[in-house]
Amino acid sequence: MSYEELDHTADIRLKVRSPSPDSLFAETALAMMKIVYGESRFGEVERTIELEAGNTENLLLDFLSEVLFLSEVEYLVFSSAIVNISGNSLRALLTGEPFDPERHRGGTEIKGISYSGFSIVKEDEGYVLDILFDV
Amino acid sequence: MLERVTRLGEFEWEVPTGTVPGMRVPGRFFLSDSLYKSLESGAVQQLANVATLPGIIRYSMGMPDIHWGYGFPIGGVAAFECDTGVISPGGVGFDINCGVRLLSTPLTIDDLGHRRELIETLYQAVPTGVGAKGPVRLSLGDLEDMMVQGAAWPVRQGYGLPEDLDHCEEQGCMAQALSQAVSAKAKQRGMPQSGTLGAGNHFLEIQVVKELYDPGAAKAFGIHPGQICVMIHCGSRGLGHQTCTDHLKVLEGATKRYNIVLPDRQLACAPLSSPEGTAYFGAMAASANYAWANRQMIMHTTRTVFEKMYGIEYESMHLVYDVAHNVAKMEEHSHEGKRIAVCVHRKGATRAFGPGSPDLPSGYAKTGQPVIIPGSMGASSYLLRGTTIAMERTFGSTCHGAGRILSRSAAKKTINGAKIKNSLSKEGIIVRAPNDAAIAEEAPGAYKPSAEVVRIVDALGISNLVARLEPLGVIKG
């Protein structure tokens, strides 16, 4: 996983680098899981997300919000994500394990994904995302 | 960005129009010399960005706990004329009606035996942290009622006293709530979480009243030296978070439709009178009501624990007051010699209505409303009162807390949570949290000194000091 935490006084700001939009989306979702739950193990529970949005940026914002929603209401911690983007639509297969208070309380709650400072830029080696989570 | 700032007085600074293109009014913020040193350029940029929003009047303001957030800076206050202005979730935040309440008890420090057992019992009784479920799973009907009735809903169910409601801002209920503007997803998140504290900087703290600055006001608030109090800080949980997420998306579309040009996407907004603006306001009010009910449920649990452990009457524990610090409200304020209706956004700022203001219970009509300023973990918290000066200068607003100076990542790198826990324990402060990293992130060194922040608001007169409270024990999410 290739991401670094950038400085921000109140919240968590990440820079994520990945060769393709598909892997960028998957890596960001897993980074988010790590922030909320700390370390997790591979699991057997699968969930699928299908979405459409007007552009790649909004597709990622909607996808991450959906991952947070599913994880919270179904008490699931995802440790793997396979994302396929085609045009402005997305299909993702998430795999994980049920929330275990003994092992998954090492992180902090993400309240939302901010639009402030949000950008996806294509560079020579791939895609670079700047993103801010309200915690 | 900082080079554009000019100083106007000992505690007052201006960000002139033109600092970012399209500013309609200047920015104003309140800081001392020492706190100015920790001001980030990003916070000034955000203060200037807010000044570009349609219908803003007077200034885009920053209280002394101003720091870099998203959308509005934290500590940001802005008022918008009702007929020309906008409403923005960027001025409220994801945690709608995150707020604080202070509960007084008849106990004094000498009565408070078994302190470690008390903290452990509270930690077991009040669900905290990630993945916590509330003590009562609400039905959809209960949740709808809670979103409409606010703190009155749990009181009607037996989780409180009718007198509690008088001691909440807005009596713990915004009448403009539209539960139909809250999505099914938000409701799904809200149903299991009522009565949970959450994570991050949310806490429940046992405190002792250490010093009085205004004995007359303290008497009116029912506070005396040596008294044990409980401070509860939390918000609208997943229901509020989802409401912000949902409406931010709708309002971004509306921003384009109403030809509003923004310097930051998070400031997505719509005219107050538009269908999109009305829907967000109604959903935000419903989420705010959920937050008041949530703090009411947690206070009920706290009273029950004290009742059992110390043999005191449930009714002998009084709610001093409950304040919101992430909310937008319709209020009337004086502007250019006239009384006008405005929508005041307070993002990490507290209402500080002065003596004689509307919405104050009769017991507080002469003092002004209680203003509750939590310190960081291990630091002093303060009780203040609202003032006439706040009504004149800051749309009846003041600071909400200490304000961070160190990022969470920097805090985790430089501060050892276990060591902090031990050193606080040596000072007689017991900390109970799900993990040590949570302690490091919220350690006292990560925040501005709360004493300095309240010194500034007191000197400016936008709220006046009443009492100082010191922590004895805290549970954190």
Interface residues (C-beta under 8 A of the other chain):
Chain A: E5 D7 H8 T9 A10 D11 I12 V36 Y37 G38 N58 L61 D62 S65 F69 E72 V73 Y75 F99 P101 H104 R105 G106 G107 T108 E109 K111 G112 I113 S114 Y115 S116 G117 F118 L132 D134 V135
Chain B: E40 G42 A43 H67 W68 G69 Y70 G71 I74 G90 G93 F94 D95 G129 V130 G131 K185 Q188 R189 G198 A199 G200 G238 H241 Q242 C244 T245 L248 K249 E252 D264 R265 Q266 A268 R404 I405 L406 S407 R408 S409 A410 P434 N435 A437 A438 E441 G477
